[in-house]
C-alpha cells in the first residue's frame, strides 16, 4: 500500500504528510453492505418513478372500471395519459434495474381482485355448493397472505390499511 498525501487547502501551501486510509478496492463485506444500503434506500428519481406509477395505476384502475362509452373526453384523455405515465415510470425503473419496487403494487392488485371475487361469490351464497365455499376459503387465505406481504413491506396503504 502506498502512503498518500493531501494538499492542505486551508493554508494554500504544502502537503499534509498523514497517510490516508485506502478507499479502493473495498473489501467484499463492505461492497455487500453498500449494495444492501443502496437497495434499501433508492435514489429520489427511483422513488418518484414508483410514486408516479402507483398514482397512474390507481387512476387507470378507476377509469378502466367504467364503461368506455360513458367516459367523458377528459376521462378518455386521463385513461391514455395514465397508461403513458405508467410506461414512462416503468422504463425508469427498468433502466435502473428496480422493477422489484412494483411488487407491492402487484400484491395489492392480487388482494383486490381476490376480494372482488370473494364478494361476488358471497352475493350468490344461497346457490353455492361445497367447492364454491372451498374456493371462498382459498380466497380468504390468499387475501391474508397478501396482507402479510404488504405489512412486511410497510405498504398496507395500498389496500386501505394503516401503516
N, C-alpha and C positions, 0 to 999 in steps of 0.2 A: 504494500500500500504506500502511496506517495503522500507526503505531507503537502497540504495546500495552504496557501496564504491568501489573505483577503486584503484588498485595498482599504485603507482607513479613510472613509469618506468624510468623517467628522473633522479631520484636520486638513484634508485635501492633499496630504503628503504621506509618504511612507507606506509600509505594509505591516500588517499585524503578523507576527510570526507564530500565532497559535494554529496548530493543525486543526482542520475541520474533520468532523465525523464523515465517513464515506456515506454517500446517499445512493450510490448505484454500484452494482446491482443490488436490489432489495432481496433480503432472504425470502425463501419460499413462503414461510409463515406470514411474513409481512405482506407479501403480494396477495395471499389468500384473504387476509384480514381486510386489506384495502378493497378487494373485489367485493367482499360481503357488504362493506360500508357503501360502496358505490351502488350496489343493487338495492340496498335498503333505503337510500336517500337519493333518488334520481334527480337529475338537474331540473331546473324550473321549466324549461321548454318541454320536457317529457311529462311532467305533472300537468302542465297546461294542456297538452295534447290529450291526456286521459280525461281531463275535465271537459274539454270540447267534445270529445267522443261521447262521453256519458250524457251530456246535455242534449246533443243532437240525437242520440239514440232514444232518449226519453220523448223528445218531440216527435220523432219518426214513429215510435210505438203509439203515441197518442193519435197521430194522423192516420196511420195505417188501419186503425180500428174503425175509422169512419168509411162509409161507402164513398167511393171516388166521385160518383155523380152528385153527391150532396156537398162536396167541398167548394169553398169559395175560391176565387182566383188567388187570394193571399195564402190560403191553406195549401193549394197546389204548389205555389212557389216555395212555401216553407217546407213542404214534403221533399221537393227536389233539392233545396238548399241543405236540408238536414242530411241527405244522402251524400252530398258533396263534402260537407264538413266531416262526416264520419270517414269518408275515403281519404281526405287530406290528413286527418289526425292519425288514421291507421298507417298511412305512409310514413309519417314522422316516427311513429313507434316502431314500425318495421325496420326503418333505416337504422334506428338506434338499437335494434335487437331487443326491444322491450314490449312486444305484444303480450307477454305474460301478465302485464299490468291490467289487461282487459278481462282476465279470468274471473274476478269477482262480478263483473257485469254479466258475463255468460252464466254464472251460477245463479245470479238474481233472475235472469230470464227463465232459466230452468225452474226455479222456485215458482215464479208467477204462472208459467204455463201449467205446471203440475197442480197448483192451487185452482186455476181456472177449470181444469179437467175434473178435479175433485168436486168443486162446486156444481158443475154441470151434472155430474152423476148424482149428487145429492138431491137435485131438483126432481129426479125420477126415482127416488128411493122406494116408492111403492111397487115399481116394476123390476127392481134389480134382483138378480139371482146371486147365489153364493160366490161365484167367480168375480162378479162385479164388486162385491164387498171386499174380496181379497185385493182387487185392484185399488180400491179406495184406501185400504190399509197400506199398500205399497206406495201410493201417492203420499200419504201422511208420513211414512218413513223417509221418502225422498225429500219432502219439504223439511223434515227435521235435519237431514244430512246437509242440505243446502244452507239452512240457518246456522248450523255448526260451523261450516266452512266460512260463511260470511262473518260470523262472530270472531273467528280466529283471525280473519283478515281485517277486522275492525270496520267492516262495511255493512252492518245491518241497516244503515241508512238507505241502502239500495232497495230494501223490501219494506221500508216504512218503520223499521225498528230503531231503537235508540243506539247510541254508540256505547 
